[in-house]
Amino acid sequence: AEDGYDLWLRYQELPAEWRSANAKSLRSLVAPQNPSPTLAAARDELSRGLRGLLGEEVRLNEKAGRGALLIGTPASSPLIAGLDLPLGDLGNEGYVIRSVEIGGRAATAIAANSDIGVLYGTFHFLRLLQTRQPLVDLAIESRPSVQLRLLNHWDNLDGSVERGYAGQSLWDWWKLPDYRDPRYTDYARANASLGINGTVLNNVNTNANSLTPGYIAKTAALAEVFRPYGIRVYLSARFSAPVEIGSLETADPRDPAVRDWWKAKVDEIYKAIPDFGGFLVKANSEGQPGPQDYGRSHAEGANMLAEALRPHGGAVMWRAFVYSDVNPEDRAKQAYSEFQPLDGQFADNVLLQVKNGPIDFQPREPFHPLFGAMPSTPLMMEFQITKEYLGFATHLVYVGPLYEEVLDADTCQPSLLVGAAAGRDRPQIEANGRSYNNEESSCGNGATVARVIDGSLHNYSRTGVAGVANIGRDRNWSGSIFNQANWYVFGRLAWNPDLGAQEIAEEWLKMTFTADKQFVDAAAEMMMRSREAAVDYMTPLGLAHLMGTDHHYGPAPWVSELPQPEWNPVYYHRADKNGIGFDRTAEGSDAVAQYAPPVAGRFGSRAKIPEEYLLWFHHLPWDYTTSSGRILWEELVHRYDRGVGEVEAMQATWAELKPFVDPERFAETDSFLRIQQREARWWRDASIAYFREVSGCKLPAGVRPPE
Ligand code: GCU
């Protein structure tokens, strides 16, 4: 059944013309003898994929005949060792896919320095087939730009998933460690196909029980399933665990007994899981315990865990998402205020994991001001794959453009003089013992968020990207077929942040549905416009956080009575009869000052700010003239309505694509788009009705009053 279980690894039979044109490259498969589990996984994936794609079994051979497909490393395959392949720069995870000659016979090699590189190359090779590329003159080299490419599961030990919309947790804790659901292997295959190399199994709002012996054994069982696929397991750690599951009275990071407790705990974990990845920690945020409970800094807390993990090669991912109960400042400023001054104080196996924007995974936020501002602390990106603020399971919102927008953002921060910038003649200053260029404007030099994340801007020795997973026990894994694209685009961009959201969408469509151009063009366009549509019908012009409090589903801009100011959407839009928007300029909260001066200048200026961030940074009168010539009120109404129109256009596109899609997946998307259309109208009508009442403005001519 086309229930979405196979994700993008469907391996449907390719058209006859493609098969006959490329058959000569796929006569036999030559894999290493006595393969490691990883090489066996690569061989089996190829057999499975080729069987499906070619509609026939491909012979497994020991010798390389004409048209052989060879896989292996120089160590595992004398044939690969005998080829002069450019493996030097590929590191531990990279690979080559090459058209080669062996004894005068044309063949194809998938080779790497390590077994996992071979597996990654195998998935790439299968992708070439799935997207119908010709298999001639292949000279592909690829290696990841980022070291840690991780999913973060917000899965609770009771099986529920925080902000999960795809059913219960995949981890069946009750049956683990003895029963290993075959689905765990399919999960690992899907991740390996993207190059995802780690997974944090449990929620950041965690229970200390995840560190008890029983759960360590369960985690070890999952680690064993994932290991051949290059996926390490990590756990979220609760800072107060020494008190809750140890017998200590404090979790103070300066207390030697606490430090010893963590060392012993970490030793215990590594005994069971020798390649355990490390800890993810949410501390002193939204009620979670942390070092500040004892008057210690985030750095002291992180470094204590780092000390325990270091001898084993593990890392700490300390989250910068801090959100206090009492926050006298603008909420958007808290993370920068708390963490930027700690730059240089973290141990070398700590990474600071920063959400893409300063508040919380909104449909649109400016990039987080910490990016570029901590040259001595490796910053990891945290994206949200699950659609907490984007319509949960049903709304079709492809987040590729959101990720791309953030990665491409120019931080305009001065960069270390490495790489491309190094040759240029620039004045320099010394800071933190390093040289920076000191140009008035450091914009346009490629100091993008992507260059922060891949470590090249500041020469980070550790790099990482995390995505809050959208995976659960639903047959289709992600709550909808189109949500699978968000898992996919996350993984592809984690491997290479310079890929485009559009090309990834096309690739995913070809693998998931069909490579027919007519289908791919129309469906990709629909996907590429979907995120802007959601911005328009939910929170246009830089508005944010107007969703219903707690559940975050549907509009509630009127909520104002909750005890903590930031729980109320009115805190974020600040609308009254005179105007709307959050003043974050120097006259307001001055959050703009957390950005590099050129960015602060741009965001702080009404004239220069890109309009999509307008009300994030400015409080403006309703009759303020926008770039369209419409006054602000009318522009707001226009955008809400445009969002609804875009969803209706998506419905029309999908209806036209019916001939290309099987009935099951067609119907799911069709009915989900109906839900989205109804809810886009709900968003528009409720928001306009509310802002009209607050502002006293009249509906512009030609706009129908809300039903
Ligand atoms: C958001 C989300 C919470 C989550 C938190 C976090 O606020 O709504 O459910 O725990 O982010 O990232 O820690």
Residues whose N, C-alpha, C, O or C-beta is under 5 A from the ligand:
A	BS01	GCU	V204 F321 D360
